[in-house]
Each structure stands twice: as structure tokens, then as C-alpha cells.
Amino acid sequence: MHAEPSVSPNDSFACMGCSGGGGTWKCTSCFGQPIYCANCCRSLHARTPFHRVEQ
């Protein structure tokens, strides 16, 4: 039996845009649901206002 890894809302991952830490935002509309930091998410989605971004 395997336990699911727990992830708290304060955990962050590597940003797929800049490879830095602080990746806490994901776009459920983008293929693969990539995880971004706030700055990369903002700049990459400036022209896609109808994408669904969540923290």
C-alpha cells in the first residue's frame, strides 16, 4: 500500500518558465498544466485572459 504524498499550500516547486523556486501557480488550460512562479505566470498569460490560472 502506498501513501499519497501530501502537499501543503505553502509548498512550492520549480518554475517551468525560469527554473527558479517559487512555482505555486498553474494554468489548467495549458497543455500539461505547467507550474510557474507569479512573475512568469503573469508575463506568459498576459495575452490569454481566458486561461484558468490557480494557486
Stockholm file with secondary structure:
# STOCKHOLM 1.0

chainA/1-55         MHAEPSVSPNDSFACMGCSGGGGTWKCTSCFGQPIYCANCCRSLHARTPFHRVEQ
#=GR chainA/1-55 SS CCCCCCCCTTCCBCCTTTCCSCBCEEESSSTTCCEECHHHHHHHTTTCTTSCEEC
#=GC SS_cons        CCCCCCCCTTCCBCCTTTCCSCBCEEESSSTTCCEECHHHHHHHTTTCTTSCEEC
//
